[in-house]
Amino acid sequence: MAAESHTDTDTETDNLTLVQAVRDGLHSEMERDEDVVVMGEDVGKNGGVFRATEGLYEEFGDNRVIDTPLAESGIIGTAIGMAAYGMRPVPEMQFLGFIYPGFDQIVSHAARLRTRSRGRFTCPLVIRAPYGGGIRAPEHHSESSEAMFAHQPGLKVVVPSTPYDTKGLLTSAIRSPDPVLFLEPKLIYRAFREEVPAESYEVPLDEAVVRRDGSDISVFTWGAMTRPTIEAAENLAGEIDVEVVDLRTLSPLDEDTIVESFKKTGRAAVVHEAPQTGGLGAEIAATIQEEALLYQEAPVERITGFDTPFPLYALEDYYLPEAERIESGIRDAMGF
C-alpha cells in the first residue's frame, strides 16, 4: 500500500512504523496533559510486550506509567475510577483476547457512566489492545472480537491501519470525553513506515476514508485487512475498478461514507478477519439495505474469517482473508 501524503513540505515529520506512532501519540499527549496516565502489565520498565510504551517510564516516572498486576478487571476498573475523577488513563490490554475478564467493567460501567450519572460524570478512558492474527501467536493472542464492543452503546471502537492515522486517532481518543476501545492491528505493527507529523494532531473518530477510488464495487474494511484489500484491488485493475473504504471507526460507523460509496458503485463487499456470524460485515450490509436498497445490483459479499476459534500456526494463513481470497469474493459480487 503506497503511503499517503498528509503533510506539506514545511511540516516536520518522522518516518514511523505503526507501533512507533502509538508510542509517539502517547508521548505527545502525556507531555501536553499531565492527567494522561499509562497503565498495564509490563508497560513501564519493560516498555510493553510490543515496546509500544518504551521510554515513557524513564521520562514520566512510575506515577504516570504504572506497571499493574496481571488482572484485567482490576486494571480497567481502576482506570474507570481515575477517569470519573478527572484523569485520562490509557490502560493497555496486552492482547484483545485477554480483555474478557474486564468485559463487565467496560460494558457495565465505562460505557454507562455518563448515562447512569445523568452527565455528572464522564469516562475519558482509552483502552488500548493489540488485536488480530498473523503473527504465529498462542491461543487467546490472535482474536478479533471487535463486534462485541461495537454493539455496546456509549463505547467508541477505533481501528487504525496506517501510522499517520494511528497517532491522529489515538490523540483524538485520549481527548475524547467518553470511553474508547483502541484496537491496534499487531500484524502490521512493523510492516511499513509512513511520514508522521512530529507535532500533535487529531484524526476524527467518526470518519471513514476512501483509500482507493473506484466505480464498479465498494469494498469496506479496516485494520490489517486494509493492505490485502488494496492489493486485491490493484491486482484487479483493468478488469474491475474497486473502491476501497477504510472505516477506521467501527462505532460509531460513518454511515454517510458507506452509503455514498455504495450509491456510486451499486455493489459491495466487506473484508474482516473476525468470524463471519455476527460480525460487522452484517451491520454494514444492513445499513446498505436500509439506506440504499434501490441502488443495489447484487448481494453484499462477506470475505471474512471462519466461524471457528482462531487456529494455530499451520492454518493461520488460510484463516485470514488474503489478496487472492479477496479477489475471488470481489469477482463473485461482480458476477451476480
N, C-alpha and C positions, 0 to 999 in steps of 0.2 A: 504494500500500500504506500503510495507516494505521500510524503509529508505535505501537509497543507501549510500555506503561509498565513500567519495570523498577525504578523507584526510588520511595522515599517522598518526601513534600514537604520533609523536612528535609535531604535529601541535596543537596549542591552539584553542579550539572551544568553542562555546556557543550553548546550546540547545534551538533553537528558533522556534517560530511559523512563518508563512509566513509574517504576518503583522509586527512582530518584525524584520524580515530580511529586510523588506522595510526600517524601521527606521534605522537599523544598516548600510545599504548601503548608505542612505542619510548622516548619521553622518560621515562615513568614508570619503566620497567624499568632504563633507564640511570642514572636518579637513584637508584634503590633498590640496584642491584648494579653495582659498578664493573667486574665481569668481563664485562658485556654490552658488545659491540663491534659497531658497524655498519660494513659494508664493501661496496664495489661500484663500478661505473662511474658516476662523476658524483654519488655520493651526498653528497659533502662540500660543497665550496664552492658547487656549483650546486643542492644540495638535492634531487637526483634528477630524473629526466625528468618525473615527475608531481608533484614537490615533496613527496613523502611524507617526506623527511628534512630538510626546510627548517628551518634554525635550529639543528640539532643540532651541526653543525660548530663554529659560533660558541660554543655553550655548553659542549661537551665536549672540543673540540680534536681535532687530527689524529691523536692516538694512539688515540682511540676512535671516530672517524668517518673511515674510511680510504678515500680515492679509490684505486682499483686500476687496473691495466692492463686493456685490453679482452681478457680471457682467462678465459672462464667456468670452464674446467677448473682453472686456477690459483687462481681466487677460491675455488671450493668446496674444492679440495684443501688450500689454506692454512687455510681455516676448519675443516676436519676436524682438522687437526693442533692448532689452537688449542683446539678443543673437547675433544680427547683429554687435554689437559694442564690442564683445569680452567676454561677461559674459556667464555663463552656467546656465540659470534659469531652475528650476524644478517646474512648476505650477501644482497644483492639481485641478482637477475637482472632486467635492465631489462624483458624480456618473456619469457613462458614459452617462446616459440618460439626464444629464444636459449640455452636451457638445455642443448640436446643435446650440445654439446662437454663439458659437465660431467656427463653421464649416467653415465659409467663411475665417476667419483668417488662419486656418490650411491649407486649400486646395488652396487658392488664394495667400497666402503669404509665410507661413513657408515652405511648400513643394516646392515652386518655386523659392525661393530666390537665391539659388546657380545658377540656370539656367538663371534667369532673369538678374542677375548681371554679368553673364559670369565669375563666380568664384571669383569675387571681395569680395562678402560677402558669408558667410555660416550661418547656423542657428542651432547651437549646443543647442538644446532645447529638454527637455524631459517633455511630458505632461503625468502625472500620472492620472489614473482614475480607481476606483473600478468598476467592471462590473459584470453582470450576476445575476441570480436569486437564489432562495432557502432560503432567509432569512426573508420572510414574510414582504417585504417592500411595501410601497405605489407605485402608478403609477410613471413611469419615473425613478425608482430606481433599476430596475432589467433587464435592456436591455442589449443585446449582439449584438451590431451593428458593430462588427469589420470589416465585409466585406466592409462597406462603405469606410473605411480608407485604407484597404489593396489595394483597387482599385486605390489609388492615387499615381502616380509616385513621387518619391522624399521624401516619408514618410515611415519610418520603423514602423512596428507594432509588438510588442513583448508581449507575454503572458506566464508568468512563472506558474509552477504547484507545485513547491517544495520550501521550504525556501532556500536551497542551491542555486538553480537556480535563485531565486528572487534577492538575494544580488549580485550574479555574473553578471546577465543580467542587473540589474539596474546600476551597476558600468560601464559596457560596454556602456550602453545607454548614461549615463552622459558624458562619454569621447568621444562619437561619435561626429564628426563634423557636422552632419546633424540631422534633427528633428526625434524624436522617440515618438510614442504613446505607453505608457507602461501601459498595462491593467492588473489590479490585481483582480483575482477571489475571491471576498469577501466571497463566500460561504465557502472557505477553509482558510480564514484568520487565524483562530484559531483552525482548525480541527485536526492538528497533529503537532508534533515537529520534528526537524532534527538537527543534528550536523552541525553547520555552522562555517567556519574559522573566528576567530576574526580579522585576518589581511585582508587587501583588496585583492580582486582577481577578474578576469574577466571570464565570460562565453560568448563565441562568439555569436553575434547577428544573424548569418546566418546558424546555425547548429541545426538540429533536433537531438533527442536522442532516441534510442531504449530502452524502459523501460522494455520490456519483449520479449525475443527471441521466435520465433515460426516458423513453416514450412507450415501451412495449409492456413492461411489467414493473411493479414496485416490490422490492424485497426489503422487509423490515427486520432489523437485527440489533444487537448490542454487544458490548464487551468483546471478548476474544473472538467471537464469531464474525465480527465486522471484517477482519482481514481476509479470511477464506471466502466470505461473501463477495467482497470486491474482486478478489482473484477470479472467482467464478464468473462474475460479470465481465471482466476483461477477457477471459477465455472465450466468452460467447459473443464478443463484439464482432459485428459484421453479420451475425446470424440473428441475435436477439439484442435489443437495446434495453439494458437493465438499469433501473434506477435503484440505488441503494440508500436506504434511510437508516441512520444510526439513531436509535431512540434516546440514548443517554440517560433519561429518567424514565423509570418504569411506573412510578407512582408519584405525582400524577402523570398520566400519559399525555403526550402532546397530540391530542386527537385532531386538531386542525391540520397539522402537517401530514398526519397519516391519511386523512380524508382528501386533502388537496392533492397529494401524490397519487392516490388511487383514482381519483376522478380523471387525472391526466392519462393513466395507463389502462384502467379497466380490469387489470389482473394483478394478483398479489401472491407473494409467498412470505412466510415468516421463518427465520432461522434462529433457533436457540438450542443450547446444549442440554437444557433441563429435559426431563421426561415429557412426553407429549401430552398425556392426560392431565388436564387442569393447569397446563402451562399458560404463559402469557400469549402464546400464539392464538389460543381460543378467544381471549379477550379482544385481541386485535381484529380477528375475523368477525366477531360480534359487532364491534364498532363499525366496521365497514358495512355490514349488513344493515345496521340501523341508520347510518348516515349517508350511504352512497349506493344503495341497492340497485338503483336504475342505471348505474354506470358499470355494473358488474358483468364481465364476459365469461368468467369461469370460476369454479370453486377456489377458495383460498387454500393454497398448498402449505402444509406444515412440514418443515425439514428440521428434525429435532433429534435429541437423544431418545433412547428407548425406555419403555415402561419397566425398567429393571433397576435394582441397585447399581450404582456406578461400578463397572467391572475393574478388575485389576490387570495391570501390565499388558498381557498378550492381546486383550480385546479392547484396550483403551482407545486406540486409534480408530477402530471400527465403530465404536460407540459415538464418538464425536463427529458431528457434521463436518466434512471437509469439502474442498472445492469441487471434487468430482461428484459427490452426492448432491451438493447444492445445485450444480449444473443440471443434473438429472431431474431434480424437483422443479426447477425453472422450466425445463422443456416439457414436463408433464402439465404444468399450468398453462403453457402456451399451446399445447396440443389438444386441449379440451375442445 
